[in-house]
Amino acid sequence: MFRGGARQAATFRVCFARSLSIAVLRMLDIVAICLVITALLAYLNQRFVGLPTPVGVMAAALLFSLTLIGLDALGIAHRFWKLEKSLLLSIDFADVLMEGMLSLLLFAGALHVDLSELKTYRLPVAALAVFGTLLSTLVVGFGMWFTLPLTGIDLSLVYCLIFGALISPTDPIAVMGILKSAGAPKALKLVIVGESLFNDGVALVLFSLFTGMLASGLKPAFGESLDLLLHEAGGGLLLGLVLGYLTFRLLKSGDSYQVDVLLSLAAVTGGYALANRLDVSGPLAMVVAGLIIGNHGRALAMSESTRRYVDMFWELIDEILNATLFVLIGMEVVVVLFSINLLVAAGVAICVTLLARLLTAGLPVAVLSNAFNLPRGAWKVLTWGGLRGGVSVALALSLPAGQERDTVVALTYCVVVFSIFAQGLSIGYVTRKAVLRR
């Protein structure tokens, strides 16, 4: 009997090892396919199109996917359409971004922000990232709740608020290169970057609050909401401070670019995993850790050569992950369900989100431009430059399956696509018109 149990245990270990190895190999295959597609689209964009890399690769991926959908509708290329769809269904976009890419992207973005310059604009950054995100969530949520019935789409208030929370965080990845080429003032770029680094964490806390309401069916009291905010946001900030300081001390104790790159990478991956275990905001922790390592670490704990290697490593990580992310966003169109009513509702959602951005970011900056020490036309750039990106799509896809989830995913996807193409490609013109010609 004992021998039989031992044989069963050995068989189980062998089966488990095989299953694990198959899963790892499948994951590596998916990563390889995504990187190959991204590299080819990035090359084609650089060689023949010349758009900013995130916008260019997303446009190519979206065009390719729409072409396959059209050919499949005509009975042509059905096999290729099924292959792309099966690939996307095998990738959990929400997990890939929220548990993998986001920590690296936020850390890389914070690493190159000058903390001394950011402190100068801490008032507008804090106001836009915290109060602006909260107000935008409410404006979008209630605005959609009132206007969606006019389009024939029925969406409950809690789902409208969820949509408001996931669509409110801005993503400057696609617009920063255009702002730089347009010669936008440094103050304006700092505010846009600072806001986007911190509003992801605030929006994720609000998203958790509303999805908790959805799961329990209860409205949380003010005290419970405040506790959640303090625990997730405050805990994330505290963890980022501790993580950044400990990594700084380790960096300062030696000077090897290989070791320093590994330490920074370990701080991001290990710190984000720890934040998830502690139920605190991983995005806020990564931003704070990135600011500390990028400022004190680079200035006081690294030699010039080490600093150069660390910067090059994280710039490459940032570029590769951004390009891959936008390719995935472009390809996701094949798994989004659309209808005529949804497309009309998407047009309404675009208008509502732009109005919310105007009311919660543009208007305060226009009224308080002197107090915020920003150029007079900055409110136009902040309004039109409030791009939405992969975080919004990932949060929408993470919702529980159902008709309301499909509606939120379709609305989110349309807003993100409009944001990146229409706003991202015209923000340079808006910047030159509103700020530089004054």
C-alpha positions, 0 to 999 in steps of 0.5 A, spaced: 500 500 500 505 504 501 509 502 495 502 504 491 502 511 494 509 512 493 508 510 485 502 515 485 506 521 488 511 519 483 507 519 477 503 526 480 510 529 480 512 527 473 505 529 470 506 536 474 513 537 471 510 535 464 504 540 465 509 546 467 514 545 462 508 545 457 506 551 460 512 554 460 514 553 453 507 555 450 508 562 454 515 562 451 512 561 444 507 567 445 512 571 447 516 570 441 510 571 436 509 577 440 516 580 439 516 578 432 510 581 430 512 588 434 519 588 431 516 587 424 511 592 425 516 597 428 521 596 422 515 597 417 513 604 420 520 606 421 522 604 414 515 607 410 510 610 415 514 615 420 509 615 425 511 615 432 513 608 434 507 606 439 502 610 434 505 607 428 505 599 430 498 600 433 495 603 427 499 597 423 496 592 427 489 595 427 489 595 420 491 588 419 486 585 424 481 589 421 483 587 414 482 579 416 476 581 419 473 584 413 476 578 409 473 573 414 466 576 413 467 575 405 469 568 406 477 569 405 482 568 410 478 565 415 484 561 417 488 567 419 483 570 422 482 564 427 489 564 428 490 571 430 483 570 435 486 564 438 493 567 439 489 573 443 485 569 447 491 565 449 493 571 452 490 574 458 491 581 456 489 584 463 494 579 467 500 581 462 499 588 463 497 589 470 502 583 473 507 584 468 508 590 463 505 596 468 510 595 473 516 596 468 513 601 464 511 605 471 518 604 474 522 606 467 518 612 466 519 615 473 526 613 473 528 619 468 523 624 472 527 630 475 524 630 482 527 637 484 523 640 477 517 635 479 517 638 486 516 645 483 509 643 480 507 638 485 501 642 486 498 641 479 500 634 479 497 632 485 491 636 484 490 633 477 492 626 479 488 625 485 482 630 485 482 630 477 482 623 477 476 622 482 472 628 479 473 625 472 471 618 474 464 621 477 463 626 471 464 620 466 460 615 470 454 619 471 455 622 464 454 615 461 449 613 466 444 619 463 446 619 456 447 611 454 439 610 454 439 615 449 443 610 444 439 604 446 444 601 451 443 599 458 448 600 463 447 600 470 450 606 475 456 601 478 458 599 471 458 606 469 462 608 475 467 603 473 468 605 466 469 612 469 474 609 473 478 605 468 478 611 463 480 617 467 487 615 468 491 618 462 497 615 458 502 620 455 507 614 452 504 616 445 504 623 446 511 625 449 515 624 443 510 629 439 510 634 445 518 633 445 518 634 437 513 640 438 518 644 443 513 644 448 515 647 454 518 643 460 513 645 465 508 642 461 511 636 459 513 635 467 506 636 469 503 631 464 508 626 466 507 627 473 500 626 472 500 620 468 505 617 473 500 618 479 493 617 476 494 610 475 494 608 482 489 613 484 484 610 478 486 603 480 484 604 487 477 607 485 476 601 480 477 596 486 472 600 490 467 600 484 468 592 483 468 591 490 461 594 490 459 590 484 461 583 487 458 584 494 452 588 491 453 593 497 454 600 497 461 601 501 460 607 507 465 613 507 469 610 512 470 603 508 472 607 502 477 612 506 480 606 509 481 602 502 484 609 499 489 609 505 491 602 505 492 601 498 494 608 496 498 610 503 501 603 503 503 603 496 507 610 497 510 607 504 512 601 500 515 605 494 519 609 499 522 603 503 523 599 497 527 605 493 531 607 500 533 599 500 535 599 493 539 606 494 543 603 499 545 597 496 547 601 489 551 605 494 555 599 497 558 597 490 559 600 483 558 594 478 553 596 472 551 588 471 549 588 479 546 595 479 541 593 473 540 586 476 538 590 483 533 595 479 530 589 475 529 585 482 526 591 486 521 592 480 519 585 479 520 583 487 517 590 489 510 589 485 509 582 487 510 584 494 505 590 493 500 585 490 501 580 496 500 586 501 494 589 497 497 595 497 498 599 490 503 596 486 503 602 481 504 607 486 510 603 489 513 603 483 513 610 481 516 612 488 521 607 488 523 609 481 523 617 483 528 615 489 533 610 484 532 615 478 534 621 482 538 619 489 541 613 486 543 615 479 546 622 483 549 619 489 550 611 488 552 610 481 558 612 477 558 615 470 559 609 466 554 605 471 549 610 470 549 610 462 548 602 462 542 603 467 539 608 463 540 605 456 537 598 459 531 601 462 530 606 456 530 599 451 525 596 456 521 602 456 521 602 448 520 594 447 514 594 452 511 600 449 511 597 442 509 591 444 503 593 448 500 598 443 501 592 438 496 588 442 492 593 443 491 594 436 490 586 435 485 586 440 479 589 436 478 581 433 475 579 440 471 586 441 464 585 440 461 591 436 454 593 434 451 599 431 448 601 437 455 600 441 458 604 435 453 610 437 454 609 444 462 609 443 461 616 440 457 619 446 463 616 450 468 619 447 464 626 447 463 625 455 470 623 456 473 629 453 468 634 456 470 630 463 477 632 461 476 639 460 472 640 466 477 636 471 483 638 468 483 644 462 478 648 466 482 648 473 489 650 469 485 655 465 483 659 471 489 657 476 494 658 470 498 663 474 498 659 481 500 653 477 506 657 473 504 654 467 503 657 460 496 661 458 494 656 453 497 650 457 489 648 459 488 646 451 494 641 451 492 638 457 485 637 455 487 634 448 493 631 451 489 626 456 490 620 452 488 613 454 492 607 453 493 600 455 491 600 462 484 602 461 483 596 456 486 591 461 482 593 466 476 593 462 478 586 460 479 584 467 471 585 469 467 578 470 464 576 463 457 578 461 453 583 457 455 589 461 462 587 461 462 586 453 459 593 453 464 596 457 470 593 453 467 596 446 466 603 449 473 603 452 476 600 446 473 605 442 475 611 446 482 609 447 483 608 439 480 615 438 485 618 443 491 615 441 490 616 433 485 623 433 488 626 439 495 623 439 497 625 432 494 632 433 497 634 439 503 637 436 499 642 432 495 643 438 501 645 442 504 649 437 498 653 436 496 654 443 502 655 447 508 656 442 505 661 438 503 666 444 
